[in-house]
Structures are given as C-alpha cells and as structure tokens.
Amino acid sequence: MSKKQSNSKLKRTRRSFSNEFKLEVAKMVTEQSFKAAEVARSLDDNENLIQR
C-alpha cells in the first residue's frame, strides 16, 4: 500500500456543533465561572475545542 492510500484511510471527518451548543458552552465558561478545561472534561472533549 502506498503512502497516499494509507493517509486517505486515516482521514477524520470534521465535527460540527450547533449554535445552541456553542452558546451553552460559552455561558458555562463566562457566566458560571467554569474553566474551559473543566467544561471540556465534563463533555469528554479536548480543551482546545472549547477555547476557540
């Protein structure tokens, strides 16, 4: 198998989140004084996604 073929099989699909979900997460950080890392952990997600 060539390098090009093996890379195409490893491609991930990009997740999308609803505007409602994004607003709720933002409110948890800004209004409820949770840290982004805490919110990410509670959602079983990576902190980098919360901080963007």
C-alpha positions as CSV (number, residue, x, y, z in Angstrom):
1,M,0.0,0.0,0.0
2,S,1.4,3.4,-1.0
3,K,1.7,6.3,1.5
4,K,-1.0,8.2,-0.3
5,Q,-3.5,5.4,0.0
6,S,-2.8,4.8,3.7
7,N,-3.2,8.5,4.6
8,S,-6.6,8.7,2.9
9,K,-7.9,5.9,5.1
10,L,-6.9,7.8,8.2
11,K,-8.7,11.0,7.3
12,R,-11.2,12.1,10.0
13,T,-14.4,13.8,9.4
14,R,-14.8,17.3,10.9
15,R,-17.3,17.5,13.7
16,S,-19.8,20.3,13.7
17,F,-21.7,21.7,16.7
18,S,-24.9,23.6,16.8
19,N,-25.0,27.3,17.6
20,E,-27.1,26.4,20.7
21,F,-24.4,24.0,22.0
22,K,-21.7,26.6,21.4
23,L,-23.6,29.3,23.3
24,E,-24.3,26.9,26.3
25,V,-20.6,26.0,26.5
26,A,-19.6,29.7,26.3
27,K,-22.1,30.6,29.0
28,M,-20.6,27.9,31.3
29,V,-17.2,29.5,30.9
30,T,-18.2,33.2,31.0
31,E,-21.2,33.3,33.3
32,Q,-20.8,30.3,35.5
33,S,-17.0,30.8,36.1
34,F,-16.1,27.3,35.0
35,K,-12.6,26.9,33.4
36,A,-12.5,25.8,29.8
37,A,-10.6,22.6,30.8
38,E,-13.4,21.7,33.3
39,V,-16.1,22.1,30.7
40,A,-14.1,20.1,28.2
41,R,-13.6,17.3,30.6
42,S,-17.2,17.2,31.6
43,L,-18.1,16.8,27.9
44,D,-15.3,14.3,27.3
45,D,-13.7,16.6,24.8
46,N,-10.4,18.3,24.1
47,E,-9.8,21.6,25.8
48,N,-8.6,23.1,22.5
49,L,-12.1,22.9,21.1
50,I,-13.5,24.9,23.9
51,Q,-11.0,27.7,23.8
52,R,-11.5,28.5,20.1
